[in-house]
Amino acid sequence: MDHKLQILATKLNLSAKQLEQLMRGSSVVKYKKGNFLMQNGELSHQLGFIIKGALRTFTINQEGEDISFLLQVDGDFFGDYECFLNGVKSTWELQTTATTEVVLIEKQHLYHLMEQDPFWIGFYKQVADICFLEAKRRIEELLFYTYEQRYLNLLTNRPKVIEKIPQKYIASYLGITTQSLSRIKNRILLT
């Protein structure tokens, strides 16, 4: 089994044979920092998995502000799941924030696998559950936590995000300015 794909196999409990089946209709792609994997108004028939690197899902609001919705790193799934499911154009942009290597899983290939073997229906459900829970967690953060609590959650639960994503995108993700993020970090250091 390719050592780069071991993280995907481990995360989703895939045997070497199952990983090989998945990869027959999937591709491993390496992007430079700042590359777009998807832009607003595009259709996407892929879900992705980050082998190594970092990316953000963001939009530009009506006031021209750059709003980061998701920050994702090694071992995370990504993509516009609504676009993938329903074939609608995306309202999000996906951009790498570091050199990033990903697995891109094609929708038609995944559907073909599900027709062949019920295992893949469970696989698809597991990926859908991961995407749903990530979105739910993000919505709860925005509704119920202060900016400082959101930052502490990142420090505790997602330290690779802090390491790999530039501060301006972390601030946008938290809903604050970079200056406010600096003040939060200083307060945390003093406690």
Secondary structure, DSSP 4 states (H G I P E B T S, - for coil): --GGGHHHHHHTT--HHHHHHHHHTEEEEEE-TT-EEE-TT----EEEEEEESEEEEEEE-TTS-EEEEEEEETT-EES-HHHHHH-PPPS-EEEESS-EEEEEEEHHHHHHHHHH-THHHHHHHHHHHHHHHHHHHHHHHHHH--HHHHHHHHHHH-HHHHHHS-HHHHHHHHTS-HHHHHHHHHHHHH-
